[in-house]
């Protein structure tokens, strides 16, 4: 399975720098000088490898300089490129209570008594902490936001494909 760790948003300046939207928890490691990135345009299958020559933060984005991308024209040519990693290449977590987002997406969410709540669409990261975006059971649209905290999420079993929750009153029916 592929995970997107960044997307080239635009070129920056005239010397081939790229403004990249970061989509990884560890940009310092993934985009370190000398790292080889694998990128492809959306809806394309061909992967291209790029070597990071320089990286720095700028206005909430990462500015990258890649080997062989030496001017604005070359940078504009790879605008929209997605940098990806294969999940098989990710190191396993040493902590049984830590999960990669992709491991939680798609898991069934249920109450402790087994009542289905829905399934995880995505994990949202905010300054206040992580939230599970859950599609309500039996619905084609809609969303329930569930804080991913120990007081609410009582157990996670990636192997069984289930997250059990004990929500406070009103969380599931905020009327």
N, C-alpha and C positions, 0 to 999 in steps of 0.2 A: 504494500500500500504506500502511496506517495503522500507526503505532507508538504504543504507550501510553507516555506520559512521566510519568504520575502517576495516582493513584487516591485519591479522597476516602475516607478511612478512617472519619472521624467528625467531629462538630462539636466545637468547643473553646470553652468558656465560653458566655456569654450574648449576646455581641455579634456573632455570625455568623462567627467565625473557623473555619477548616477545618483539620483535621489531615490532611495528604496524604502518602501513601507515595510516595516518589520512585522513578521508574524511568527516569531519564535520566542521562547522564554530565555534563551541564552545567546543573544546576538554577538556578544564578545567572543564566544567560542566559534559559532557558526560562520561569522564573517571576519575572522582573524586574518591578519596579513599572512599570505602563503596558503590559505585555505582554498581548496578547489570546490567551486560551486557548480551544480548542475542546473541548467536552466532550459526552459522551453516556453514558447509562446502559447497562450491559451488555445485550446482545440488543436494543437499540433502534438505529434508524438516524438519528433526528433529532439533529442537532448544535446545541448552544447555545453562544453566544460569551460569554465572561466576561472582564472587564478586571481585572488584578491591581492592588489598591490598596496592599497591604503584604505582605511576606513575611519570615519569620524562622525560624530553626532552633529546634526544641524536642524534646528526647528522641529523637533519631534520625529525626524527621519534620519536614516543613516545615509551618509554620502560615501559612495564606494568608487574606487578607481580600480578597474580591472585590466589585466594584461591584454593588450591588443585593442582596447577601446581608448583611442588616443585623441579623439576630437568630438565635437558636438554631433556631427553627422553620424558617426559610429554609435554614439550614445543614443541618439534618437532612433536608430535602427533597431535597438533592442528594447525600446519602451514597451511596457506591458509584459515583459518576460517574467515568468514565475520561477523562483529558485526553489528547488525541491530536495527533499531527502527521502530515502526509503525507510519505512518504519523498522525494517529488519536491521538497519544500521544504528538504531538508537540504543544507547546503553540501558540495561534494565535498572529499575529503581531499587535502591537498597532498603527503602522504607515501604512497608506494605500499605501505608495510608497515603502514598503519593501515586498519582496517575497522570498519564499523558492525556490530553484532551481527546484525542482520537479513540482512546480506550473506553471513554465514557459515552461518546456519541453513539446513539442507537440502542443503548441499554434501556430495558424496561424499568419504569419507576412504579413502585407500589408501596402501600401502607404496610405496617408491620403485620396486620391481619391478612395480608395477601390481596387486598382490594387494589385493582389496577388504577394508576393515576395517569400514566401516559408513557412517552418515550423521549429520551434526551435528543434534542435537535443539535445543540451545540453548547459549549462552555463559554460563558462570557466573562471577561476579566475587567474589573473596574477597580478604582482606588479603594473602594470599600470591601473588596474581596471577590471571590468567584461566585457566579450564579449559574445554575443549570437552567437552560431554556428548554422547557418540556412541552411537547405537543400533547394536549389532553387526549385521553383514551377515547377512541371512536370518533374523533373529529379530524377533518381535513385541513383545518386552519386553527389559528389561535395559539396562545402561548401562556404558560404558567412559569414565572420566574421563581426558582427555589434557591435560596442561599445555600452554598455548598459548605456548610459548617457542621461540626460534630453534634451540635444540639438538635439539628433537624435531620441530617443524613446519618442514620444509625448504622447502616452497613452498605458496603459496596462489594459485589462479587462479579468481577469481570468474567471469570470462568463460567458462571451461571447466567451472566447477562442481566443482572438485576441490581437495582439500587433500592434499598428500603429507606423510607422516611417516616418521621414522626413530626408532622407540621403543626405549628401553633394554629389556634383557631383563626379562621379567616384567610389563611394563606392560599388555600385552594379555591375558595369561593369569596373573593374580595368584594362583597356587595354591601 
